[in-house]
Structures are given as C-alpha cells and as structure tokens.
C-alpha cells in the first residue's frame, strides 16, 4: 500500500492513479506527477489533475512575427546568431560550426558572418529577414569565392521556390556546399520566443552525382555535335546523300530515302559507329515495317554481294521498327579527335556502298508507293 493525504491508498486507488499517469503518455518528465497523485486518494481530484497535465502536454506551437524578435537583421539577428552559432550548428546535418565572427571582409564587401567547420575551413553565412531575393543570392556566391570558402549558408524567413531551385543547382554544379535555411520564431503558450531553423536545401551525394551526370551529358552532346559537323562536311565532298542535314547532339543523323518510313542513318557511339537503313513508318504500321523488312531480306544475297560484305539484319523483336546495318569498328566520338578523319572515311565509304547496294530495291518500293 502507498501512503496518501487521506491515509492509505487501496489497490483501486492506486489503479486510478496509474490510469491517470497513462493519460499523460508515461513520459519520464511526469514522474513527479505520479508522486503528486499518490498524495491524493480522492478520485475526482486525481482526474482533474490528470486532465490539467494532459492539456499542458497538448500545448501548441505559435509562430511569432520575426521582426518582433529581431527588428533589424544587421543590428539584432546577426549579433544574436554570432553569439548562438551552436543553434545553427545543431540544425546542420553534416558539419559543425565554431568561432563565428561578424562582418568579415570579402574584398570591398562585408560578409554577415564567417564561421569555421571542424576542419578549420571558412563557412560563409548570409542572413536576411525578408523574402529571399537575387541580391542576397549574388552576395552568397561573391563572398564564397572572395574568401575561398568551401561552404555557404543562406538564412531567410521566406525562401522563394526559384531560389530553392537555384541553391539545389549550385550543389550539383559547384565544388562548394550550399545550404538554404528557413528561420522562424516560435513560442509555446506564454514562453519567450525561440528560434526555429529548418534546412530547406543542402548538399548530398545524390546532388553531386546528379551534377556530375549532367556535366557528362553536356560534354557528350557537345562532343557529338562537333563529331557530326566534321562528318557531314566531309560527306558533302563525296556524296549528296546527307548534304541538307544539320549536325545534332543525338547519336544519329539521317535522311529519307524517298519512301515514307525509310531512312539512311549514320549512328555513332563512344568507340564505334554504323550505317543503316532504318525502317519505321510510325505507330500503327508495325505490319508494314515487318513486311518491308522481309521483302528486302528476300534479296539479301544480291544486296550483300553489291555491298561487298555481310550486313546485320535486325528485325528488332518486340519493337515496331526494323533495321539493316553495317558496324564500323574504326572508332567513335570519344576517340581522340586526331582519329576522327579515319572514322569519317570509313563511315562515308560504307554509306556510299550501302546506298548503291539498296538503290534498285528502294527504286521498286518508290514505284509501288506512288501507285
């Protein structure tokens, strides 16, 4: 039995107190409440106390106008953050901050705060107490490069969607790390206002990999367009077949043979290439594609004899298109540019022979399609 203000609590009295304790979620901070309840044997008093404590646990967070807490960014917020840099440090998920100093020099400009991470690297912190704007984004990048920092943090109460996207892009594109934080002031009931820092954007391995992939794609497209420019210029000197075609960033360029759904294509990969007759009249014409392919395949022997070698006849099972190709192992667009002229020579020579070999068969298809 436990002692109480009324003497001794029986088992039922203790059960009532235990249930009251359960009402406040068994949290350790309410252990004192259980002790307090033991002093009361009256069921009504225990119930009232339980409801009161339960209401206290359910208190709501209230947002406070940030300007009522820090009226001025330079005079109030920045000095507060300098003296409480641990608050920002706790909100960061990958680094810790120490020794923040205000108004550090960055050329002819002054940085709001310059802190250091655990390795002693400079960390730029740019604050503002209004909606994010282009000016502060520009400052962030300028300060970062001026002091050769590896990390930049931008704090604002209202980050615009376009600035969230911009900081995400910076993390993909730069060697430095960029963070965007939302700052708010909150209170619970009548408590003093407290800061709430929420990370909106930060660096990650995924963003770094995405940036690397985008860079590689950009380089690939630039390199392929350069490759096609050289090939098409060289081809014009030998044949008019692709004379009106412009270079692209894709892995192929092609021209119609004069029959809808048929095209002579050059394709290139990193270290090889091919010439091909591509058969695809579009959606709903799979049977026509297959029929045309099979008709040409019946003349395979004569076509390959005219070409001067074997060809790869690909029905492309499961797809609507078909193709007939000649692989060229001389090289591709990722090979050294000094080797490109030899690759061009073999691609153009094979295309000329390819077109000659198919010419009489394509002529028959043209004649039939015009009827």
C-alpha positions as CSV (number, residue, x, y, z in Angstrom):
1,X,0.0,0.0,0.0
2,X,1.1,3.6,-0.6
3,X,0.6,6.5,1.7
4,X,-1.7,9.3,0.8
5,X,-3.1,12.5,2.2
6,X,-6.1,10.5,3.3
7,X,-4.1,7.8,4.8
8,X,-3.5,4.6,2.8
9,X,-4.4,4.0,-0.8
10,X,-6.0,0.7,-1.6
11,X,-5.4,-1.2,-4.8
12,X,-8.3,0.5,-6.6
13,X,-6.9,3.9,-5.6
14,X,-3.5,3.1,-7.0
15,X,-5.1,1.8,-10.2
16,X,-6.9,5.1,-10.7
17,X,-3.6,6.9,-10.3
18,X,-1.8,4.6,-12.7
19,X,-4.5,5.2,-15.3
20,X,-4.2,9.0,-14.7
21,X,-0.4,8.6,-15.3
22,X,-1.1,6.7,-18.6
23,X,-3.2,9.7,-19.7
24,X,0.0,11.8,-19.9
25,X,1.8,9.2,-22.0
26,X,4.1,7.7,-19.4
27,X,6.7,10.4,-20.1
28,X,9.6,10.5,-17.7
29,X,9.1,14.2,-17.1
30,X,5.7,13.4,-15.5
31,X,7.2,11.0,-12.9
32,X,6.7,13.8,-10.4
33,X,3.1,13.9,-11.3
34,X,2.7,10.3,-10.2
35,X,4.3,11.1,-6.9
36,X,1.9,14.0,-6.5
37,X,-1.0,11.9,-7.2
38,X,0.0,9.4,-4.5
39,X,-0.7,12.2,-2.1
40,X,-4.4,12.2,-3.1
41,X,-6.8,9.5,-2.6
42,X,-9.8,11.4,-4.0
43,X,-10.8,10.1,-7.5
44,X,-12.2,13.5,-8.5
45,X,-9.0,15.3,-7.5
46,X,-6.8,12.8,-9.4
47,X,-9.0,13.1,-12.5
48,X,-8.9,16.9,-12.5
49,X,-5.1,16.9,-12.1
50,X,-4.7,14.3,-15.0
51,X,-6.8,16.4,-17.3
52,X,-4.8,19.6,-16.4
53,X,-1.5,17.9,-17.1
54,X,-2.8,16.3,-20.3
55,X,-3.8,19.8,-21.5
56,X,-0.3,21.1,-20.7
57,X,1.2,18.3,-22.8
58,X,-1.0,19.3,-25.8
59,X,0.1,22.9,-25.9
60,X,0.5,24.2,-29.4
61,X,3.5,25.9,-31.0
62,X,2.7,29.5,-32.0
63,X,4.6,31.4,-34.7
64,X,5.8,34.9,-33.8
65,X,6.4,37.8,-36.2
66,X,10.2,37.5,-36.7
67,X,10.5,41.3,-36.7
68,X,9.2,41.4,-33.2
69,X,12.0,39.2,-32.1
70,X,14.8,40.6,-34.2
71,X,13.8,44.0,-35.5
72,X,16.9,44.6,-37.6
73,X,19.0,42.0,-39.4
74,X,22.4,43.6,-39.0
75,X,21.9,45.0,-35.5
76,X,19.8,42.3,-34.0
77,X,19.7,38.9,-35.8
78,X,23.3,38.7,-37.0
79,X,24.8,39.5,-33.5
80,X,22.4,37.0,-31.9
81,X,23.5,34.3,-34.4
82,X,27.1,35.1,-33.8
83,X,26.7,34.5,-30.1
84,X,24.5,31.5,-30.6
85,X,26.2,29.8,-33.5
86,X,25.5,26.4,-31.8
87,X,21.8,26.8,-32.7
88,X,22.7,26.8,-36.4
89,X,25.3,24.1,-35.9
90,X,22.8,21.8,-34.3
91,X,20.5,22.3,-37.3
92,X,23.2,21.2,-39.8
93,X,23.2,17.5,-40.6
94,X,26.7,17.2,-42.0
95,X,29.0,19.8,-40.4
96,X,29.6,21.6,-37.1
97,X,30.3,25.3,-36.8
98,X,32.6,27.1,-34.4
99,X,34.0,30.6,-33.8
100,X,31.7,32.8,-35.8
101,X,32.7,36.4,-36.5
102,X,30.5,39.2,-37.9
103,X,31.2,41.5,-40.8
104,X,34.2,39.7,-42.2
105,X,36.0,41.3,-45.2
106,X,35.4,39.8,-48.7
107,X,37.2,42.2,-51.0
108,X,35.4,45.5,-50.8
109,X,32.3,43.8,-49.3
110,X,31.5,42.7,-45.8
111,X,30.2,39.2,-45.0
112,X,27.4,38.9,-42.4
113,X,29.2,36.1,-40.6
114,X,32.2,33.9,-41.2
115,X,32.4,30.7,-39.2
116,X,34.7,27.7,-39.3
117,X,33.9,24.0,-39.6
118,X,35.6,21.3,-37.6
119,X,38.5,21.2,-40.1
120,X,39.1,24.9,-39.9
121,X,37.5,25.7,-43.3
122,X,35.7,29.0,-43.7
123,X,31.9,28.9,-43.8
124,X,30.1,32.0,-45.2
125,X,26.7,32.9,-43.6
126,X,24.4,35.3,-45.3
127,X,21.3,36.5,-43.4
128,X,18.2,38.4,-44.3
129,X,14.9,38.9,-42.5
130,X,12.7,39.2,-45.6
131,X,11.7,37.1,-48.6
132,X,14.8,35.7,-50.4
133,X,16.0,37.8,-53.3
134,X,18.5,37.8,-56.1
135,X,20.7,40.3,-54.4
136,X,21.4,38.0,-51.4
137,X,22.0,35.0,-53.7
138,X,24.6,37.1,-55.6
139,X,26.2,38.1,-52.3
140,X,26.4,34.5,-51.2
141,X,28.3,33.4,-54.3
142,X,30.5,36.5,-54.3
143,X,31.5,36.1,-50.7
144,X,32.1,32.4,-51.1
145,X,34.6,32.9,-54.0
146,X,36.2,36.0,-52.4
147,X,37.3,34.2,-49.2
148,X,37.7,30.9,-51.0
149,X,35.3,29.2,-48.6
150,X,34.0,25.6,-49.1
151,X,30.6,26.1,-47.6
152,X,27.9,28.8,-47.8
153,X,24.7,29.2,-45.7
154,X,21.8,31.4,-46.6
155,X,19.2,32.1,-43.9
156,X,15.8,33.7,-44.7
157,X,12.3,33.5,-43.3
158,X,10.7,33.1,-46.7
159,X,12.7,31.2,-49.3
160,X,11.3,31.6,-52.8
161,X,10.8,28.5,-54.9
162,X,13.2,29.8,-57.6
163,X,15.9,30.3,-55.0
164,X,15.4,26.8,-53.6
165,X,15.9,25.5,-57.1
166,X,19.0,27.8,-57.6
167,X,20.7,26.5,-54.5
168,X,19.9,22.9,-55.5
169,X,21.5,23.6,-58.8
170,X,24.6,25.2,-57.1
171,X,25.1,22.0,-55.1
172,X,25.0,20.0,-58.4
173,X,27.3,22.3,-60.3
174,X,29.9,23.6,-57.8
175,X,32.7,22.0,-55.7
176,X,31.4,24.0,-52.7
177,X,28.5,23.1,-50.5
178,X,25.4,25.4,-50.3
179,X,22.7,25.4,-47.6
180,X,19.4,27.3,-47.5
181,X,17.7,27.6,-44.1
182,X,14.3,29.0,-43.2
183,X,14.3,30.9,-39.9
184,X,11.2,31.3,-37.8
185,X,10.4,32.5,-34.2
186,X,8.1,30.3,-32.1
187,X,6.7,30.1,-28.6
188,X,4.7,27.7,-26.6
189,X,1.9,29.3,-24.6
190,X,3.5,32.3,-22.8
191,X,7.1,31.2,-23.2
192,X,9.8,33.5,-24.5
193,X,10.2,33.4,-28.3
194,X,12.7,30.8,-29.5
195,X,14.4,30.4,-32.9
196,X,13.4,27.6,-35.3
197,X,15.9,26.9,-38.1
198,X,14.8,24.4,-40.8
199,X,17.1,23.2,-43.6
200,X,15.4,23.6,-46.9
201,X,18.3,22.6,-49.2
202,X,21.7,21.2,-48.5
203,X,24.4,19.3,-50.3
204,X,24.2,15.5,-50.7
205,X,26.0,12.7,-52.6
206,X,22.9,12.4,-54.8
207,X,23.1,16.1,-55.8
208,X,26.8,15.8,-56.5
209,X,26.2,12.7,-58.6
210,X,23.3,14.4,-60.5
211,X,25.6,17.3,-61.2
212,X,28.3,15.0,-62.5
213,X,25.9,13.2,-64.7
214,X,24.5,16.4,-66.1
215,X,28.0,17.6,-66.8
216,X,28.9,14.4,-68.6
217,X,25.7,14.6,-70.7
218,X,26.5,18.2,-71.6
219,X,30.0,17.2,-72.7
220,X,28.6,14.2,-74.6
221,X,26.2,16.4,-76.5
222,X,28.8,19.0,-77.3
223,X,31.3,16.4,-78.5
224,X,28.7,14.5,-80.7
225,X,27.6,17.7,-82.4
226,X,31.2,18.5,-83.1
227,X,31.7,15.0,-84.5
228,X,28.7,15.3,-86.8
229,X,29.8,18.7,-88.0
230,X,33.0,17.2,-89.2
231,X,31.4,14.1,-90.7
232,X,28.7,16.0,-92.7
233,X,31.3,18.4,-94.0
234,X,33.5,15.6,-95.2
235,X,30.5,13.7,-96.6
236,X,29.5,16.6,-98.8
237,X,32.7,16.2,-100.7
238,X,31.8,12.6,-101.6
239,X,28.0,12.3,-101.8
240,X,24.9,14.5,-101.8
241,X,23.0,11.9,-99.7
242,X,23.2,13.9,-96.4
243,X,24.1,17.3,-97.9
244,X,21.0,19.0,-96.5
245,X,21.3,17.5,-93.0
246,X,22.4,19.6,-90.0
247,X,24.5,18.3,-87.1
248,X,22.7,17.4,-83.9
249,X,23.6,16.4,-80.3
250,X,22.0,13.0,-80.8
251,X,23.8,9.8,-81.5
252,X,22.4,9.6,-85.1
253,X,21.8,11.8,-88.2
254,X,19.7,10.6,-91.1
255,X,18.0,11.4,-94.3
256,X,14.9,9.9,-96.0
257,X,15.4,7.5,-99.0
258,X,12.3,8.9,-100.7
259,X,9.9,6.4,-99.3
260,X,8.0,7.3,-96.2
261,X,9.3,5.3,-93.2
262,X,12.7,4.5,-94.7
263,X,15.9,6.4,-93.8
264,X,19.6,6.1,-94.3
265,X,21.2,6.9,-90.9
266,X,24.7,7.4,-89.6
267,X,24.9,6.4,-85.9
268,X,27.9,6.7,-83.5
269,X,28.7,5.5,-80.0
270,X,31.8,6.1,-77.9
271,X,34.1,3.8,-79.8
272,X,32.3,2.5,-82.8
273,X,29.8,3.6,-85.4
274,X,27.5,2.2,-88.1
275,X,25.5,3.0,-91.2
276,X,22.0,1.6,-91.5
277,X,18.7,1.5,-93.4
278,X,16.1,2.2,-90.7
279,X,12.5,1.0,-91.3
280,X,9.8,2.7,-89.2
281,X,6.7,4.3,-90.7
282,X,5.3,5.1,-87.2
283,X,2.7,4.0,-84.8
284,X,0.2,1.6,-86.3
285,X,2.5,0.5,-89.1
286,X,4.3,-2.4,-87.5
287,X,3.0,-4.9,-90.1
288,X,4.2,-2.6,-92.9
289,X,7.6,-2.3,-91.3
290,X,7.9,-6.1,-90.9
291,X,6.6,-6.6,-94.5
292,X,9.1,-4.2,-96.0
293,X,12.0,-5.7,-93.9
294,X,11.1,-9.3,-95.0
295,X,10.8,-8.2,-98.7
296,X,14.3,-6.7,-98.6
297,X,15.6,-9.8,-96.7
298,X,14.5,-12.0,-99.6
299,X,17.1,-10.1,-101.7
300,X,19.7,-10.4,-99.0
301,X,22.2,-12.3,-101.1
302,X,22.2,-9.9,-104.0
303,X,22.2,-6.8,-101.7
304,X,25.2,-8.1,-99.7
305,X,27.0,-9.0,-102.9
306,X,26.5,-5.5,-104.3
307,X,27.6,-4.0,-101.0
308,X,30.7,-6.1,-100.8
309,X,30.2,-7.7,-97.4
310,X,27.7,-9.1,-94.9
311,X,25.2,-6.9,-93.2
312,X,23.4,-7.3,-89.9
313,X,19.6,-7.8,-90.5
314,X,17.8,-6.8,-87.3
315,X,14.0,-7.4,-87.0
316,X,14.1,-5.9,-83.5
317,X,11.7,-8.3,-81.8
318,X,9.2,-6.5,-79.6
319,X,9.6,-3.2,-81.3
320,X,7.8,-1.6,-84.2
321,X,10.9,-0.7,-86.2
322,X,13.4,-2.9,-88.1
323,X,16.9,-2.1,-89.4
324,X,19.7,-3.3,-91.6
325,X,23.2,-2.2,-90.5
326,X,26.9,-2.3,-91.1
327,X,29.0,-2.0,-88.0
328,X,32.2,0.1,-88.2
329,X,34.8,-0.6,-85.6
330,X,37.3,2.1,-86.6
331,X,36.2,4.3,-83.7
332,X,33.6,6.7,-82.3
333,X,33.1,10.2,-81.0
334,X,35.0,9.5,-77.7
335,X,38.2,8.6,-79.5
336,X,40.9,11.2,-80.0
337,X,39.9,13.9,-82.5
338,X,43.0,13.2,-84.4
339,X,41.4,9.8,-85.3
340,X,38.1,11.3,-86.5
341,X,39.2,11.7,-90.2
342,X,39.8,8.0,-90.5
343,X,36.4,7.2,-88.8
344,X,34.7,9.7,-91.2
345,X,36.4,8.0,-94.2
346,X,35.1,4.5,-93.2
347,X,31.6,5.8,-92.3
348,X,31.2,7.7,-95.6
349,X,32.7,4.9,-97.7
350,X,30.3,2.4,-96.2
351,X,27.3,4.7,-96.6
352,X,28.1,5.2,-100.3
353,X,28.4,1.4,-100.9
354,X,25.3,0.8,-98.7
355,X,23.1,3.2,-100.7
356,X,24.3,1.7,-104.0
357,X,23.5,-1.8,-102.9
358,X,19.9,-0.9,-101.8
359,X,19.3,1.6,-104.7
360,X,17.4,-0.8,-107.1
361,X,15.3,-2.3,-104.3
362,X,14.4,1.2,-103.0
363,X,13.5,2.2,-106.5
364,X,11.0,-0.6,-106.7
365,X,9.4,0.4,-103.3
366,X,9.2,4.1,-104.6
367,X,7.4,2.9,-107.8
368,X,4.9,0.9,-105.8
369,X,4.2,3.5,-103.2
370,X,3.5,6.1,-106.0
371,X,0.7,3.9,-107.5
